[in-house]
Amino acid sequence: MNVYPYLEAVRGKSPVVHHLTNWVTIYDCAQVVKSFGASPVMAHAPEEVADMAGIASALVLNIGTLTTEFIDSMKIAAKAANKKGIPVVLDVCGAGATPFRDAKSFELLDSVRIDIIKGNSSEIARIAGRDVRTRGVDATEVSHDPREVASTLAKARNCSVVITGKEDIVADSRSAYRVKNGHEMMSRVVGTGCMAASVIGTFAGASPDDVTAAAAAGLSCYEIAAELAVTLSGGPASFKQHLLDCVYRLEKRDVETMQKIEQ
């Protein structure tokens, strides 16, 4: 798989990416989308989310700081996105941590079309019906094969599934990718997982005909930038700053020589 054309598509099309996302990381999500060359919109009010989704190229939903009212706004936005036919990404942040969070995740999945479900290993295992618990929003160890879990859930929900971790799994009912880019420093910075969902939405919005490949390409580019950033950083704070700079400066040579994707 050649990743760089997907990055070119993002920079060339500058897709509008509508977010209803985690309040803790909302700025980071907006900035990483902007650094890639796309246009983030963070609109949550139920009175306008349908209109905003109507002008977007992709919709990103993140339940990290969920409330019942927030989920209601997500459903309104997603129905508008479904009507327009743009990709909808759901980050099931914290699924498996509480019954309320699980219930709202399934409520969204059962009421609207979700094109890409994204989470860490324990979050996705819980959405796939496995008996696991999540420690807050951090992954816990699961015994299930992540590729099998992702592929099974993708077939059951007729969508693409992304499991992020040391190695990322991106799968649908027909294909699966293993993305091996990234660095452990990403786990030391709050928001890198939420930013990954925004990156996935950005790349899917620019290449909607194959959102599975677009998601894998987006993760690879984002994580290549992380590998470059860590060489310039002294710790989590400087890493985050350099990560955004490296996303912005990402070049064809970097992508083609550093991408690590197996199919």
KACORBEL-V400791 format. One record per backbone hydrogen bond with DSSP energy under -1.0 kcal/mol. CO is the residue of the C=O (numbers start at 1). NH is the residue of the N-H. If there is no record, write none. Layout:
CO&NH / CO&NH
This chain:
3&6 / 3&7 / 4&8 / 5&9 / 6&10 / 7&11 / 8&12 / 9&13 / 10&14 / 15&39 / 16&57 / 16&58 / 17&41 / 18&60 / 20&62 / 25&29 / 26&30 / 27&31 / 28&32 / 29&33 / 30&34 / 31&35 / 32&36 / 33&38 / 39&17 / 41&19 / 45&48 / 45&49 / 48&52 / 49&53 / 50&54 / 52&55 / 53&56 / 58&18 / 59&89 / 60&20 / 61&91 / 63&66 / 67&71 / 68&72 / 69&73 / 70&74 / 71&75 / 72&76 / 73&77 / 74&78 / 75&79 / 76&80 / 77&81 / 78&82 / 79&83 / 80&84 / 81&85 / 81&86 / 87&59 / 88&115 / 88&116 / 89&61 / 90&118 / 91&63 / 91&93 / 92&95 / 94&97 / 96&134 / 98&102 / 99&103 / 100&104 / 101&105 / 102&106 / 103&107 / 104&108 / 105&109 / 106&110 / 108&112 / 115&160 / 116&90 / 117&162 / 118&92 / 119&164 / 120&124 / 121&125 / 122&126 / 123&127 / 124&128 / 125&130 / 126&129 / 130&132 / 134&136 / 135&138 / 138&135 / 145&149 / 146&150 / 147&151 / 148&152 / 149&153 / 150&154 / 151&155 / 152&156 / 153&157 / 154&159 / 160&117 / 161&171 / 162&119 / 163&169 / 168&179 / 169&163 / 170&177 / 171&161 / 175&172 / 177&170 / 178&262 / 179&168 / 183&186 / 184&187 / 185&188 / 186&189 / 189&192 / 191&195 / 192&196 / 193&197 / 194&198 / 195&199 / 196&200 / 197&201 / 198&202 / 199&203 / 200&204 / 201&205 / 202&206 / 203&207 / 207&210 / 210&214 / 211&215 / 212&216 / 213&217 / 214&218 / 215&219 / 216&220 / 217&221 / 218&222 / 219&223 / 220&224 / 221&225 / 222&226 / 223&227 / 224&228 / 225&229 / 226&230 / 229&232 / 235&239 / 236&240 / 237&241 / 238&242 / 239&243 / 240&244 / 241&245 / 242&246 / 243&247 / 244&248 / 245&249 / 251&255 / 252&256 / 253&257 / 254&258 / 255&259 / 260&180 / 262&178
